[in-house]
Amino acid sequence: MKGGFGGMNMQAIMKQAHAMQAKMAEDKRKLEESVVTAKSGGDMVEVTMNGKYQLQSIKINPNAVDIDDIEMLEDLIMAAVNDANSQIKTLEESLMPQIPNNLGGMF
């Protein structure tokens, strides 16, 4: 039995694991440096968020501010923040690699 891992030797497995680890670190760095912008209410509210899910800015069109309807403004802010969160989550899923199936049955 050659190497004991479905024909792969330990050195090849370690090399592949290190390469995967380096790719994951690079993908994490890319994600953290990413910035998304989301809008709601026909551009009444705009939020910017980074890849660490941290709000960077909130811009509110003065026309969105109605003292008699603060609840609408709150809803617009919540919708924009939720959209930005969703964009980051989608980006995260596209960047983060899946564990490859070619590790000789090790996983």
N, C-alpha and C positions, 0 to 999 in steps of 0.2 A: 504494500500500500504506500503510495507516494505522497508523503506529507500528511496524510490522514484527514485532509479537508477536501474530499471529492477530487483529488488529484492536484489541488493547488498547494504549493509549498508555503510555509509560514512567512517567508520573506515577501512573496507576492501579495499575500493577504495584508500584511502590515503596510506595504507600499500603497495598496489600494485604499486602506483605511486612512492613511495620512493624506492622500489626495482628496478623499471625500471630506475629511475634516477641514482641509484648507479651502475647499470650495464652499463649504457651509459657512466658514468664517467670512469669506469674501461676500457671499450672498447676504449675510447679516449686516455687514458694513454698508452694502448698497442699499438695503432696506432702510437702515437707520438714517442714511443721508437723503433719502427720498422725501419729497414734499408733495402733498396733494392739496387741491383747492376744491371746495364744494360750495354750491350755492342753493338757495331755496327762495321760494316766493318770487320768482321772476327776477332774480338778482337783488332782492331786498336785503338778504343776509348772505354774507360770504365768509367762510372760515378756511383757514390754512392750517394744516396739521403735518407733522413730520412722521417719519417711519417708526418712531418710538411712541406713537399715539399721543403726542403732546401737542396741544393747540399752540400755534405760533401767532395767529392773529384772528380777530373777529372784526368784520366791517359791517356796519348797519346803515342802510340808506335812511336818511332822515324821514323819508315818507313812510317808512315802516313803523315809526314811533307814533302811536295813537294812545294818549293817556287813558282813553276810555276802553282800550282793548289791548292791554299789556299781554294778555294770554296769547293773542295771535303772534306777537313778537317772540314770546317764549317758545311757541310751537315752531316758528321759523328757525330759530337758533338751534333747537333740538334736532330738527330735520337736517339742517346743514351739517351739524356735528356727527350725526348718525351716518350720513352719506360719506363724510370724510373717513370715519372709522371703517366703513365697508370697503372703501377704495384701498385703504392701507391693508386690510385683511386680504383682499384679492391680490394685491401686489406681493404680500408675504407668501401666499400660497403658490404664486407663480415663480417666485425666486427660490424658495427652499426646496432643495433636491429630495427626491424620494430615495429610500435605501435601495440600492441596486439589487437585482435578483441574481447577479452573476458572481456571487461570493461562494460558489461551490456548495450551496446548500447549508452554509454556516448559519444563516438566519432562518 
